[in-house]
Amino acid sequence: MARENNQRMVSIQTVEDTKAIPKDVLESERQEIIQKNGSDAIFQQEYYCSFDA
């Protein structure tokens, strides 16, 4: 998703969009976050730009 106007541009890209981290590493990180915090809300925030949790 990108929005533009004359003065600024915003682009939100998830880890799926950039493919910067391999899926197996992501799943390992997700499991670690769930084990530590009881949910994957922080994972969703950090890797998928989601603030819904």
mmJSON file of the N, C-alpha and C atoms, coordinates in Angstrom:
{"data_MODEL":{"atom_site":{
"group_PDB":["ATOM","ATOM","ATOM","ATOM","ATOM","ATOM","ATOM","ATOM","ATOM","ATOM","ATOM","ATOM","ATOM","ATOM","ATOM","ATOM","ATOM","ATOM","ATOM","ATOM","ATOM","ATOM","ATOM","ATOM","ATOM","ATOM","ATOM","ATOM","ATOM","ATOM","ATOM","ATOM","ATOM","ATOM","ATOM","ATOM","ATOM","ATOM","ATOM","ATOM","ATOM","ATOM","ATOM","ATOM","ATOM","ATOM","ATOM","ATOM","ATOM","ATOM","ATOM","ATOM","ATOM","ATOM","ATOM","ATOM","ATOM","ATOM","ATOM","ATOM","ATOM","ATOM","ATOM","ATOM","ATOM","ATOM","ATOM","ATOM","ATOM","ATOM","ATOM","ATOM","ATOM","ATOM","ATOM","ATOM","ATOM","ATOM","ATOM","ATOM","ATOM","ATOM","ATOM","ATOM","ATOM","ATOM","ATOM","ATOM","ATOM","ATOM","ATOM","ATOM","ATOM","ATOM","ATOM","ATOM","ATOM","ATOM","ATOM","ATOM","ATOM","ATOM","ATOM","ATOM","ATOM","ATOM","ATOM","ATOM","ATOM","ATOM","ATOM","ATOM","ATOM","ATOM","ATOM","ATOM","ATOM","ATOM","ATOM","ATOM","ATOM","ATOM","ATOM","ATOM","ATOM","ATOM","ATOM","ATOM","ATOM","ATOM","ATOM","ATOM","ATOM","ATOM","ATOM","ATOM","ATOM","ATOM","ATOM","ATOM","ATOM","ATOM","ATOM","ATOM","ATOM","ATOM","ATOM","ATOM","ATOM","ATOM","ATOM","ATOM","ATOM","ATOM","ATOM","ATOM","ATOM","ATOM","ATOM"],
"id":[1,2,3,4,5,6,7,8,9,10,11,12,13,14,15,16,17,18,19,20,21,22,23,24,25,26,27,28,29,30,31,32,33,34,35,36,37,38,39,40,41,42,43,44,45,46,47,48,49,50,51,52,53,54,55,56,57,58,59,60,61,62,63,64,65,66,67,68,69,70,71,72,73,74,75,76,77,78,79,80,81,82,83,84,85,86,87,88,89,90,91,92,93,94,95,96,97,98,99,100,101,102,103,104,105,106,107,108,109,110,111,112,113,114,115,116,117,118,119,120,121,122,123,124,125,126,127,128,129,130,131,132,133,134,135,136,137,138,139,140,141,142,143,144,145,146,147,148,149,150,151,152,153,154,155,156,157,158,159],
"type_symbol":["N","C","C","N","C","C","N","C","C","N","C","C","N","C","C","N","C","C","N","C","C","N","C","C","N","C","C","N","C","C","N","C","C","N","C","C","N","C","C","N","C","C","N","C","C","N","C","C","N","C","C","N","C","C","N","C","C","N","C","C","N","C","C","N","C","C","N","C","C","N","C","C","N","C","C","N","C","C","N","C","C","N","C","C","N","C","C","N","C","C","N","C","C","N","C","C","N","C","C","N","C","C","N","C","C","N","C","C","N","C","C","N","C","C","N","C","C","N","C","C","N","C","C","N","C","C","N","C","C","N","C","C","N","C","C","N","C","C","N","C","C","N","C","C","N","C","C","N","C","C","N","C","C","N","C","C","N","C","C"],
"label_atom_id":["N","CA","C","N","CA","C","N","CA","C","N","CA","C","N","CA","C","N","CA","C","N","CA","C","N","CA","C","N","CA","C","N","CA","C","N","CA","C","N","CA","C","N","CA","C","N","CA","C","N","CA","C","N","CA","C","N","CA","C","N","CA","C","N","CA","C","N","CA","C","N","CA","C","N","CA","C","N","CA","C","N","CA","C","N","CA","C","N","CA","C","N","CA","C","N","CA","C","N","CA","C","N","CA","C","N","CA","C","N","CA","C","N","CA","C","N","CA","C","N","CA","C","N","CA","C","N","CA","C","N","CA","C","N","CA","C","N","CA","C","N","CA","C","N","CA","C","N","CA","C","N","CA","C","N","CA","C","N","CA","C","N","CA","C","N","CA","C","N","CA","C","N","CA","C","N","CA","C","N","CA","C","N","CA","C"],
"label_alt_id":[null,null,null,null,null,null,null,null,null,null,null,null,null,null,null,null,null,null,null,null,null,null,null,null,null,null,null,null,null,null,null,null,null,null,null,null,null,null,null,null,null,null,null,null,null,null,null,null,null,null,null,null,null,null,null,null,null,null,null,null,null,null,null,null,null,null,null,null,null,null,null,null,null,null,null,null,null,null,null,null,null,null,null,null,null,null,null,null,null,null,null,null,null,null,null,null,null,null,null,null,null,null,null,null,null,null,null,null,null,null,null,null,null,null,null,null,null,null,null,null,null,null,null,null,null,null,null,null,null,null,null,null,null,null,null,null,null,null,null,null,null,null,null,null,null,null,null,null,null,null,null,null,null,null,null,null,null,null,null],
"label_comp_id":["MET","MET","MET","ALA","ALA","ALA","ARG","ARG","ARG","GLU","GLU","GLU","ASN","ASN","ASN","ASN","ASN","ASN","GLN","GLN","GLN","ARG","ARG","ARG","MET","MET","MET","VAL","VAL","VAL","SER","SER","SER","ILE","ILE","ILE","GLN","GLN","GLN","THR","THR","THR","VAL","VAL","VAL","GLU","GLU","GLU","ASP","ASP","ASP","THR","THR","THR","LYS","LYS","LYS","ALA","ALA","ALA","ILE","ILE","ILE","PRO","PRO","PRO","LYS","LYS","LYS","ASP","ASP","ASP","VAL","VAL","VAL","LEU","LEU","LEU","GLU","GLU","GLU","SER","SER","SER","GLU","GLU","GLU","ARG","ARG","ARG","GLN","GLN","GLN","GLU","GLU","GLU","ILE","ILE","ILE","ILE","ILE","ILE","GLN","GLN","GLN","LYS","LYS","LYS","ASN","ASN","ASN","GLY","GLY","GLY","SER","SER","SER","ASP","ASP","ASP","ALA","ALA","ALA","ILE","ILE","ILE","PHE","PHE","PHE","GLN","GLN","GLN","GLN","GLN","GLN","GLU","GLU","GLU","TYR","TYR","TYR","TYR","TYR","TYR","CYS","CYS","CYS","SER","SER","SER","PHE","PHE","PHE","ASP","ASP","ASP","ALA","ALA","ALA"],
"label_asym_id":["A","A","A","A","A","A","A","A","A","A","A","A","A","A","A","A","A","A","A","A","A","A","A","A","A","A","A","A","A","A","A","A","A","A","A","A","A","A","A","A","A","A","A","A","A","A","A","A","A","A","A","A","A","A","A","A","A","A","A","A","A","A","A","A","A","A","A","A","A","A","A","A","A","A","A","A","A","A","A","A","A","A","A","A","A","A","A","A","A","A","A","A","A","A","A","A","A","A","A","A","A","A","A","A","A","A","A","A","A","A","A","A","A","A","A","A","A","A","A","A","A","A","A","A","A","A","A","A","A","A","A","A","A","A","A","A","A","A","A","A","A","A","A","A","A","A","A","A","A","A","A","A","A","A","A","A","A","A","A"],
"label_entity_id":["1","1","1","1","1","1","1","1","1","1","1","1","1","1","1","1","1","1","1","1","1","1","1","1","1","1","1","1","1","1","1","1","1","1","1","1","1","1","1","1","1","1","1","1","1","1","1","1","1","1","1","1","1","1","1","1","1","1","1","1","1","1","1","1","1","1","1","1","1","1","1","1","1","1","1","1","1","1","1","1","1","1","1","1","1","1","1","1","1","1","1","1","1","1","1","1","1","1","1","1","1","1","1","1","1","1","1","1","1","1","1","1","1","1","1","1","1","1","1","1","1","1","1","1","1","1","1","1","1","1","1","1","1","1","1","1","1","1","1","1","1","1","1","1","1","1","1","1","1","1","1","1","1","1","1","1","1","1","1"],
"label_seq_id":[1,1,1,2,2,2,3,3,3,4,4,4,5,5,5,6,6,6,7,7,7,8,8,8,9,9,9,10,10,10,11,11,11,12,12,12,13,13,13,14,14,14,15,15,15,16,16,16,17,17,17,18,18,18,19,19,19,20,20,20,21,21,21,22,22,22,23,23,23,24,24,24,25,25,25,26,26,26,27,27,27,28,28,28,29,29,29,30,30,30,31,31,31,32,32,32,33,33,33,34,34,34,35,35,35,36,36,36,37,37,37,38,38,38,39,39,39,40,40,40,41,41,41,42,42,42,43,43,43,44,44,44,45,45,45,46,46,46,47,47,47,48,48,48,49,49,49,50,50,50,51,51,51,52,52,52,53,53,53],
"pdbx_PDB_ins_code":[null,null,null,null,null,null,null,null,null,null,null,null,null,null,null,null,null,null,null,null,null,null,null,null,null,null,null,null,null,null,null,null,null,null,null,null,null,null,null,null,null,null,null,null,null,null,null,null,null,null,null,null,null,null,null,null,null,null,null,null,null,null,null,null,null,null,null,null,null,null,null,null,null,null,null,null,null,null,null,null,null,null,null,null,null,null,null,null,null,null,null,null,null,null,null,null,null,null,null,null,null,null,null,null,null,null,null,null,null,null,null,null,null,null,null,null,null,null,null,null,null,null,null,null,null,null,null,null,null,null,null,null,null,null,null,null,null,null,null,null,null,null,null,null,null,null,null,null,null,null,null,null,null,null,null,null,null,null,null],
"Cartn_x":[0.853,0.0,0.895,0.647,1.401,0.436,0.694,-0.11,0.845,0.488,1.349,0.572,1.275,0.783,1.997,1.851,2.955,4.108,3.861,4.884,5.463,4.773,5.292,4.734,5.366,4.924,5.06,4.084,4.11,3.993,4.822,4.751,4.86,3.838,3.854,4.07,5.165,5.486,5.715,5.064,5.242,6.433,6.773,7.857,7.49,6.214,5.772,6.044,5.855,6.095,7.575,8.423,9.854,10.613,10.076,10.742,12.164,12.343,13.658,14.114,13.169,13.49,12.856,13.626,13.073,11.903,10.943,9.74,10.05,11.05,11.374,11.908,12.654,13.163,12.007,11.084,9.907,9.081,8.852,8.044,8.74,10.041,10.798,10.67,10.788,10.643,9.227,8.242,6.839,6.611,7.118,6.953,7.642,8.804,9.529,8.743,8.174,7.384,6.127,5.46,4.267,4.632,5.73,6.164,6.465,7.069,7.456,6.279,5.366,4.312,2.897,2.718,1.395,0.55,1.013,0.314,1.33,0.871,1.788,1.553,0.933,0.624,1.879,2.937,4.179,4.775,4.701,5.165,4.393,3.071,2.234,2.583,2.851,3.211,4.546,5.528,6.884,7.088,6.473,6.736,5.631,4.422,3.301,2.647,3.293,2.811,1.364,0.996,-0.376,-0.439,-1.344,-1.537,-2.945,-3.537,-4.9,-4.994,-3.917,-3.963,-3.899],
"Cartn_y":[-1.173,0.0,1.231,2.122,3.379,4.528,5.611,6.819,7.959,8.755,9.872,11.174,12.237,13.584,14.419,15.698,16.541,16.62,16.338,16.559,15.292,14.163,12.955,11.702,10.602,9.305,8.292,7.418,6.365,5.03,4.083,2.737,1.747,0.93,-0.083,-1.427,-2.091,-3.388,-4.388,-5.518,-6.572,-7.44,-8.335,-9.27,-10.159,-10.393,-11.149,-10.362,-9.06,-8.212,-8.152,-8.019,-7.843,-9.151,-10.207,-11.517,-11.415,-10.511,-10.25,-11.344,-12.098,-13.133,-14.438,-15.53,-16.821,-17.259,-17.972,-18.386,-19.243,-20.115,-20.959,-20.13,-19.091,-18.194,-17.41,-16.959,-16.24,-17.11,-18.353,-19.246,-19.525,-19.677,-19.869,-18.651,-17.479,-16.228,-16.105,-16.452,-16.394,-17.308,-18.529,-19.476,-18.976,-18.395,-17.849,-16.703,-15.833,-14.71,-15.221,-16.215,-16.791,-17.404,-18.138,-18.776,-17.73,-16.639,-15.597,-14.724,-14.416,-13.435,-13.998,-15.248,-15.851,-15.605,-14.773,-14.538,-14.067,-13.967,-13.505,-12.04,-11.268,-9.859,-9.051,-9.253,-8.512,-8.936,-10.217,-10.711,-10.043,-9.998,-9.364,-7.887,-7.239,-5.815,-5.608,-6.374,-6.164,-6.619,-7.734,-8.301,-8.047,-7.74,-7.547,-6.173,-5.27,-3.886,-3.833,-4.781,-4.857,-4.345,-3.439,-2.897,-3.204,-4.286,-4.667,-5.49,-6.099,-6.986,-6.219],
"Cartn_z":[0.0,0.0,0.0,-0.859,-0.892,-1.139,-0.459,-0.648,-0.948,-1.911,-2.279,-2.281,-1.964,-2.211,-2.58,-2.696,-3.147,-2.158,-0.877,0.137,0.754,0.648,1.284,0.618,0.917,0.422,1.546,1.679,2.688,1.972,2.365,1.811,2.959,3.138,4.189,3.52,3.897,3.325,4.444,4.329,5.319,4.928,5.806,5.525,4.33,4.111,2.932,1.651,1.716,0.548,0.189,1.192,0.946,0.808,1.399,1.413,1.976,2.933,3.511,4.473,5.026,6.009,5.548,5.532,5.105,5.994,5.392,6.114,7.337,7.258,8.41,9.574,9.285,10.329,10.941,10.109,10.606,11.541,11.153,11.986,13.311,13.29,14.524,15.431,14.864,15.616,16.176,15.374,15.811,17.01,16.93,18.037,19.306,19.162,20.312,20.964,20.147,20.666,21.364,20.784,21.416,22.761,22.805,24.049,25.119,24.726,25.675,26.102,25.168,25.429,25.468,25.069,25.103,23.866,22.959,21.689,20.656,19.426,18.378,18.009,18.897,18.617,18.29,19.042,18.786,17.441,17.141,15.843,14.711,14.835,13.818,13.658,14.773,14.729,14.031,14.423,13.919,12.477,12.099,10.78,9.755,10.235,9.317,9.452,10.184,10.317,10.793,11.666,12.162,13.593,13.84,15.179,15.662,15.157,15.504,16.781,17.198,18.368,19.67],
"occupancy":[1.0,1.0,1.0,1.0,1.0,1.0,1.0,1.0,1.0,1.0,1.0,1.0,1.0,1.0,1.0,1.0,1.0,1.0,1.0,1.0,1.0,1.0,1.0,1.0,1.0,1.0,1.0,1.0,1.0,1.0,1.0,1.0,1.0,1.0,1.0,1.0,1.0,1.0,1.0,1.0,1.0,1.0,1.0,1.0,1.0,1.0,1.0,1.0,1.0,1.0,1.0,1.0,1.0,1.0,1.0,1.0,1.0,1.0,1.0,1.0,1.0,1.0,1.0,1.0,1.0,1.0,1.0,1.0,1.0,1.0,1.0,1.0,1.0,1.0,1.0,1.0,1.0,1.0,1.0,1.0,1.0,1.0,1.0,1.0,1.0,1.0,1.0,1.0,1.0,1.0,1.0,1.0,1.0,1.0,1.0,1.0,1.0,1.0,1.0,1.0,1.0,1.0,1.0,1.0,1.0,1.0,1.0,1.0,1.0,1.0,1.0,1.0,1.0,1.0,1.0,1.0,1.0,1.0,1.0,1.0,1.0,1.0,1.0,1.0,1.0,1.0,1.0,1.0,1.0,1.0,1.0,1.0,1.0,1.0,1.0,1.0,1.0,1.0,1.0,1.0,1.0,1.0,1.0,1.0,1.0,1.0,1.0,1.0,1.0,1.0,1.0,1.0,1.0,1.0,1.0,1.0,1.0,1.0,1.0],
"B_iso_or_equiv":[0.0,0.0,0.0,0.0,0.0,0.0,0.0,0.0,0.0,0.0,0.0,0.0,0.0,0.0,0.0,0.0,0.0,0.0,0.0,0.0,0.0,0.0,0.0,0.0,0.0,0.0,0.0,0.0,0.0,0.0,0.0,0.0,0.0,0.0,0.0,0.0,0.0,0.0,0.0,0.0,0.0,0.0,0.0,0.0,0.0,0.0,0.0,0.0,0.0,0.0,0.0,0.0,0.0,0.0,0.0,0.0,0.0,0.0,0.0,0.0,0.0,0.0,0.0,0.0,0.0,0.0,0.0,0.0,0.0,0.0,0.0,0.0,0.0,0.0,0.0,0.0,0.0,0.0,0.0,0.0,0.0,0.0,0.0,0.0,0.0,0.0,0.0,0.0,0.0,0.0,0.0,0.0,0.0,0.0,0.0,0.0,0.0,0.0,0.0,0.0,0.0,0.0,0.0,0.0,0.0,0.0,0.0,0.0,0.0,0.0,0.0,0.0,0.0,0.0,0.0,0.0,0.0,0.0,0.0,0.0,0.0,0.0,0.0,0.0,0.0,0.0,0.0,0.0,0.0,0.0,0.0,0.0,0.0,0.0,0.0,0.0,0.0,0.0,0.0,0.0,0.0,0.0,0.0,0.0,0.0,0.0,0.0,0.0,0.0,0.0,0.0,0.0,0.0,0.0,0.0,0.0,0.0,0.0,0.0],
"pdbx_formal_charge":[null,null,null,null,null,null,null,null,null,null,null,null,null,null,null,null,null,null,null,null,null,null,null,null,null,null,null,null,null,null,null,null,null,null,null,null,null,null,null,null,null,null,null,null,null,null,null,null,null,null,null,null,null,null,null,null,null,null,null,null,null,null,null,null,null,null,null,null,null,null,null,null,null,null,null,null,null,null,null,null,null,null,null,null,null,null,null,null,null,null,null,null,null,null,null,null,null,null,null,null,null,null,null,null,null,null,null,null,null,null,null,null,null,null,null,null,null,null,null,null,null,null,null,null,null,null,null,null,null,null,null,null,null,null,null,null,null,null,null,null,null,null,null,null,null,null,null,null,null,null,null,null,null,null,null,null,null,null,null],
"auth_seq_id":[1,1,1,2,2,2,3,3,3,4,4,4,5,5,5,6,6,6,7,7,7,8,8,8,9,9,9,10,10,10,11,11,11,12,12,12,13,13,13,14,14,14,15,15,15,16,16,16,17,17,17,18,18,18,19,19,19,20,20,20,21,21,21,22,22,22,23,23,23,24,24,24,25,25,25,26,26,26,27,27,27,28,28,28,29,29,29,30,30,30,31,31,31,32,32,32,33,33,33,34,34,34,35,35,35,36,36,36,37,37,37,38,38,38,39,39,39,40,40,40,41,41,41,42,42,42,43,43,43,44,44,44,45,45,45,46,46,46,47,47,47,48,48,48,49,49,49,50,50,50,51,51,51,52,52,52,53,53,53],
"auth_comp_id":["MET","MET","MET","ALA","ALA","ALA","ARG","ARG","ARG","GLU","GLU","GLU","ASN","ASN","ASN","ASN","ASN","ASN","GLN","GLN","GLN","ARG","ARG","ARG","MET","MET","MET","VAL","VAL","VAL","SER","SER","SER","ILE","ILE","ILE","GLN","GLN","GLN","THR","THR","THR","VAL","VAL","VAL","GLU","GLU","GLU","ASP","ASP","ASP","THR","THR","THR","LYS","LYS","LYS","ALA","ALA","ALA","ILE","ILE","ILE","PRO","PRO","PRO","LYS","LYS","LYS","ASP","ASP","ASP","VAL","VAL","VAL","LEU","LEU","LEU","GLU","GLU","GLU","SER","SER","SER","GLU","GLU","GLU","ARG","ARG","ARG","GLN","GLN","GLN","GLU","GLU","GLU","ILE","ILE","ILE","ILE","ILE","ILE","GLN","GLN","GLN","LYS","LYS","LYS","ASN","ASN","ASN","GLY","GLY","GLY","SER","SER","SER","ASP","ASP","ASP","ALA","ALA","ALA","ILE","ILE","ILE","PHE","PHE","PHE","GLN","GLN","GLN","GLN","GLN","GLN","GLU","GLU","GLU","TYR","TYR","TYR","TYR","TYR","TYR","CYS","CYS","CYS","SER","SER","SER","PHE","PHE","PHE","ASP","ASP","ASP","ALA","ALA","ALA"],
"auth_asym_id":["A","A","A","A","A","A","A","A","A","A","A","A","A","A","A","A","A","A","A","A","A","A","A","A","A","A","A","A","A","A","A","A","A","A","A","A","A","A","A","A","A","A","A","A","A","A","A","A","A","A","A","A","A","A","A","A","A","A","A","A","A","A","A","A","A","A","A","A","A","A","A","A","A","A","A","A","A","A","A","A","A","A","A","A","A","A","A","A","A","A","A","A","A","A","A","A","A","A","A","A","A","A","A","A","A","A","A","A","A","A","A","A","A","A","A","A","A","A","A","A","A","A","A","A","A","A","A","A","A","A","A","A","A","A","A","A","A","A","A","A","A","A","A","A","A","A","A","A","A","A","A","A","A","A","A","A","A","A","A"],
"auth_atom_id":["N","CA","C","N","CA","C","N","CA","C","N","CA","C","N","CA","C","N","CA","C","N","CA","C","N","CA","C","N","CA","C","N","CA","C","N","CA","C","N","CA","C","N","CA","C","N","CA","C","N","CA","C","N","CA","C","N","CA","C","N","CA","C","N","CA","C","N","CA","C","N","CA","C","N","CA","C","N","CA","C","N","CA","C","N","CA","C","N","CA","C","N","CA","C","N","CA","C","N","CA","C","N","CA","C","N","CA","C","N","CA","C","N","CA","C","N","CA","C","N","CA","C","N","CA","C","N","CA","C","N","CA","C","N","CA","C","N","CA","C","N","CA","C","N","CA","C","N","CA","C","N","CA","C","N","CA","C","N","CA","C","N","CA","C","N","CA","C","N","CA","C","N","CA","C","N","CA","C","N","CA","C","N","CA","C"],
"pdbx_PDB_model_num":[1,1,1,1,1,1,1,1,1,1,1,1,1,1,1,1,1,1,1,1,1,1,1,1,1,1,1,1,1,1,1,1,1,1,1,1,1,1,1,1,1,1,1,1,1,1,1,1,1,1,1,1,1,1,1,1,1,1,1,1,1,1,1,1,1,1,1,1,1,1,1,1,1,1,1,1,1,1,1,1,1,1,1,1,1,1,1,1,1,1,1,1,1,1,1,1,1,1,1,1,1,1,1,1,1,1,1,1,1,1,1,1,1,1,1,1,1,1,1,1,1,1,1,1,1,1,1,1,1,1,1,1,1,1,1,1,1,1,1,1,1,1,1,1,1,1,1,1,1,1,1,1,1,1,1,1,1,1,1]
}}}
